[in-house]
């Protein structure tokens, strides 16, 4: 899905819109970006991966490695997008590992769950190994350094996410929004930001342009994460209460305004028998505070910073597509 962010250079005209004017929905902007890139950006299509035609094309393109044929540069843009998706998918697969000690009888047979864990580890490692092999084939040491550091960031971010709270059995972390941003950057934004920067390096753009690409990737993905965290609080079509993370942005901001002890008290009051959390009760408590509106403001703030980075690029259809992605993730009430 992020492949369109890593490919640019399509000529055209168009001006950036302001966030207040709204924009097309997410599915539409992704579809439009795919048209500019020239192929569906979801790399993990098994039918596509296993097709003889694709294998033959890939084999022929590999023969160009070491030459100066311009087709190779195009292949490297596309290859980087695929590498980024492989790494992202590998870590998603690894996140699917379950804690055997916390399983209940209704979750399924223990043998099956253990087998699933083994498959998640092996599958994630396989994807990551393929990504690293493809990364080496790009033959650019700075790009290898950037993407390798992004993998390190992902590992560190996941470590922070899984670290135990100092308070036993606590459902929420004692962190402020600044620490939340740091953790989200590591586990969510670093890969996209550094991939955007690496794409500009492959295209031989200046350090300044590379930094602008990094800033766009960072702030767009932060805005996307905030948009995702806000959905349980702003989605109007759903009649059921959506479960949400007590470490999501609206909850963290709610805690900052309310105070840690008062927030823990609200959580305890929302817990029933068996420590089951009444998310509807907590949802209403967060909505009544300033957490949701502050998260919306923060989402739009990061969106504006992403658009500011795009302004440094010349007008083109590609730039408009990237701007539309920002508008899609900042469409909130």
C-alpha positions in Angstrom: 0.0 0.0 0.0 2.9 2.3 0.6 4.5 1.7 -2.8 3.0 4.9 -4.3 4.9 6.9 -1.7 8.3 5.6 -2.9 7.9 6.5 -6.6 7.8 10.0 -8.0 8.9 12.0 -11.1 5.6 11.9 -13.0 5.1 15.3 -14.6 2.0 17.3 -14.3 0.4 20.3 -12.6 -1.7 20.8 -9.6 -1.8 22.7 -6.4 -1.9 21.4 -2.8 -5.3 21.7 -1.1 -5.7 23.0 2.4 -6.7 20.5 5.1 -9.9 22.4 5.9 -11.3 21.7 2.5 -11.4 17.9 3.1 -10.5 15.4 0.4 -11.4 12.1 -1.2 -11.6 8.9 0.9 -8.7 6.6 1.5 -9.6 3.9 -1.0 -9.9 6.5 -3.8 -6.5 8.2 -3.1 -4.7 4.8 -3.0 -6.4 3.8 -6.3 -5.3 7.1 -7.9 -1.7 6.7 -6.6 -1.6 3.1 -8.0 -2.5 4.5 -11.5 0.5 6.9 -11.3 2.9 4.2 -10.2 1.6 2.0 -12.9 0.9 -1.2 -11.0 -1.1 -2.4 -7.9 1.1 -1.5 -5.0 0.3 -4.5 -2.8 3.4 -6.6 -3.2 2.0 -9.6 -1.3 -0.1 -11.0 -4.1 0.7 -14.7 -4.2 -0.9 -15.1 -7.7 1.4 -12.4 -8.9 4.5 -13.7 -7.1 4.0 -17.2 -8.4 3.3 -16.3 -12.0 5.8 -17.5 -14.7 5.6 -14.1 -16.5 6.7 -12.2 -13.4 9.6 -14.6 -12.8 10.8 -14.3 -16.3 10.7 -10.5 -16.2 12.6 -10.5 -12.9 15.2 -12.8 -14.2 15.8 -10.5 -17.3 16.0 -7.4 -15.1 18.6 -9.0 -12.9 20.9 -9.4 -16.0 21.0 -5.6 -16.1 22.7 -5.3 -12.7 26.1 -3.8 -13.2 25.1 -1.9 -16.3 24.0 1.7 -16.7 20.7 0.9 -18.5 18.0 3.4 -17.4 15.5 0.6 -16.9 17.6 -0.5 -13.9 16.9 2.7 -12.1 13.2 2.2 -12.5 13.5 -1.3 -11.3 15.3 -0.1 -8.2 12.5 2.3 -7.3 10.0 -0.4 -7.5 12.3 -2.9 -5.8 12.7 -0.6 -2.8 8.9 -0.3 -2.4 8.6 -4.1 -2.5 11.4 -4.4 0.1 9.6 -1.9 2.4 6.4 -3.9 2.2 8.2 -7.2 2.8 9.8 -5.8 6.0 6.5 -4.3 7.1 4.7 -7.6 6.5 7.4 -9.6 8.2 7.0 -7.6 11.4 3.2 -7.9 11.2 3.6 -11.7 11.0 6.0 -11.7 14.0 3.5 -9.6 16.0 1.0 -12.5 15.5 3.0 -14.6 18.0 0.8 -15.2 21.0 1.8 -15.5 24.7 1.1 -19.2 25.5 1.0 -18.4 29.2 -2.0 -16.2 28.7 -4.1 -18.6 26.6 -7.5 -19.8 27.7 -9.2 -23.0 26.8 -11.6 -21.3 24.4 -8.6 -20.0 22.4 -7.9 -23.4 20.9 -5.8 -26.5 21.5 -2.3 -25.7 22.9 -0.5 -27.8 20.3 -2.2 -25.8 17.5 -1.3 -22.5 19.1 2.3 -23.6 19.5 2.5 -24.6 15.9 1.0 -21.3 14.9 3.7 -19.5 16.8 6.4 -21.5 15.0 4.9 -20.7 11.7 4.7 -17.0 12.6 8.4 -17.0 13.5 9.6 -18.9 10.4 7.3 -17.0 8.0 8.4 -13.6 9.3 12.1 -14.6 9.2 11.6 -15.8 5.6 10.1 -12.5 4.5 12.8 -10.5 6.3 15.6 -12.6 4.8 14.2 -12.1 1.3 13.9 -8.3 2.0 17.6 -8.2 3.1 18.8 -10.1 0.1 16.9 -7.8 -2.2 18.2 -4.8 -0.3 21.8 -5.9 -1.0 21.0 -6.1 -4.7 20.3 -2.4 -4.9 24.1 -1.9 -4.5 23.8 1.4 -2.6 25.4 1.5 0.8 23.5 4.5 2.1 20.1 2.9 1.2 21.3 -0.3 3.0 22.2 1.7 6.0 18.9 3.6 6.1 16.7 0.5 5.7 18.8 -1.5 8.2 18.5 1.3 10.8 14.7 1.2 10.2 14.6 -2.5 11.0 16.5 -1.7 14.2 14.0 1.0 15.0 11.1 -1.5 14.5 12.7 -4.0 16.8 13.3 -1.3 19.5 9.7 -0.1 19.1 8.3 -3.6 19.5 10.5 -4.0 22.6 9.0 -0.9 24.1 5.5 -2.0 23.3 6.0 -5.3 25.0 7.9 -4.1 28.1 6.1 -4.6 31.3 4.6 -1.7 33.1 6.1 -0.9 36.5 2.6 -1.4 38.0 1.6 -5.0 38.1 -1.4 -6.0 36.0 -1.7 -2.4 34.7 -3.7 -2.1 31.5 -2.1 1.3 30.5 1.4 2.7 30.4 2.4 5.7 32.4 3.7 7.8 29.5 2.9 11.2 28.1 2.2 12.1 24.5 5.9 12.9 23.8 7.0 9.4 24.8 4.0 8.0 22.8 5.3 9.9 19.7 8.8 8.4 20.2 7.5 4.9 20.5 5.2 5.3 17.5 8.0 6.7 15.4 10.1 3.6 16.1 7.5 1.0 15.6 5.4 2.7 13.0 6.9 5.7 11.2 10.7 5.0 10.9 10.4 2.4 8.1 8.2 4.6 5.9 10.2 7.8 6.6 13.6 6.2 5.9 12.2 4.4 2.8 11.0 7.7 1.4 14.5 9.1 2.0 16.1 6.0 0.5 14.0 6.4 -2.7 15.3 10.0 -3.1 18.9 8.7 -2.6 18.4 6.0 -5.3 17.1 8.8 -7.6 20.2 10.8 -6.9 18.5 13.8 -5.3 20.1 16.2 -3.0 20.4 15.8 0.8 17.8 18.5 1.3 15.3 16.7 -0.9 16.0 13.5 0.9 15.3 15.2 4.2 12.0 16.5 2.9 11.0 13.0 1.8 11.9 11.7 5.3 9.8 14.5 6.9 6.8 13.6 4.6 7.0 9.9 5.4 7.4 10.6 9.1 4.6 13.1 9.5 2.2 11.4 7.1 2.6 8.1 9.0 2.2 9.7 12.4 -1.0 11.3 11.1 -2.2 7.9 9.8 -1.5 6.3 13.2 -3.5 9.1 15.0 -6.3 8.7 12.5 -6.4 4.9 13.3 -6.4 5.5 17.0 -9.3 8.0 16.7 -11.6 5.6 14.9 -13.3 4.1 18.0 -14.1 7.6 19.2 -15.3 9.3 15.9 -16.8 6.5 13.8 -20.5 7.2 13.5 -21.6 4.2 11.3 -20.8 1.6 13.9 -23.5 0.8 16.4 -21.3 -1.4 18.5 -18.6 -0.1 20.8 -15.2 -0.7 19.3 -12.5 -2.0 21.6 -9.5 0.3 21.7 -6.0 0.3 23.2 -5.7 2.1 26.5 -2.3 3.3 25.2 -3.8 4.9 22.1 -3.3 8.6 21.5 -6.8 9.8 22.8 -6.3 7.7 26.0 -2.8 9.0 26.5 -3.9 12.6 26.0 -6.9 12.0 28.3 -4.5 10.8 31.0 -2.3 13.9 30.6 -5.3 16.2 31.1 -6.9 14.1 33.9 -3.9 12.9 35.8 -2.5 9.4 36.2 -4.4 8.5 39.4 -7.7 9.7 38.2 -7.3 7.8 34.9 -6.5 4.6 36.8 -9.5 5.1 38.9 -11.7 5.4 35.8 -10.2 2.1 34.5 -10.9 0.3 37.8 -14.5 1.6 37.8 -14.9 0.2 34.2 -13.7 -3.2 35.2 -16.3 -5.9 35.9 -16.0 -9.5 37.0 -12.8 -11.2 35.8 -11.3 -7.8 35.2 -13.2 -7.5 31.9 -13.1 -3.9 30.8 -16.3 -2.1 29.9 -14.9 -0.2 26.9 -18.2 1.7 26.3 -17.9 3.3 29.8 -14.3 4.2 29.2 -15.1 5.5 25.7 -17.7 7.9 27.1 -15.2 9.1 29.8 -12.5 9.8 27.2 -15.1 11.6 24.9 -16.2 13.8 27.8 -12.6 15.0 28.3 -10.2 16.7 26.0 -8.3 13.6 24.7 -10.3 13.1 21.5 -10.2 16.8 20.3 -6.5 17.0 21.2 -5.8 13.9 19.2 -7.7 15.3 16.2 -5.6 18.5 16.4 -2.4 16.5 16.6 -3.5 14.4 13.6 -4.0 17.6 11.5 -0.8 19.1 12.8 1.3 16.2 11.5 -0.7 16.4 8.3 0.2 20.0 7.8 3.9 19.2 8.4 3.7 16.5 5.8 2.2 18.9 3.3 4.8 21.5 4.1 7.5 19.0 3.2 5.7 18.3 -0.1 5.8 22.0 -1.0 9.5 21.6 -1.6 8.9 19.3 -4.5 7.9 20.6 -8.0 4.2 20.4 -8.9 3.2 17.0 -10.4 0.5 14.4 -10.4 2.7 12.4 -8.0 2.9 15.2 -5.6 -0.9 15.7 -5.8 -1.4 12.0 -5.1 0.9 12.2 -2.0 -1.0 15.2 -0.8 -4.4 13.4 -1.3 -3.1 10.6 1.0 -2.6 13.2 3.7 -6.1 14.7 3.2 -7.5 11.2 3.5 -5.9 10.5 6.9 -6.9 13.9 8.3 -10.6 13.6 7.3 -12.1 13.7 10.8 -15.1 15.4 12.3 
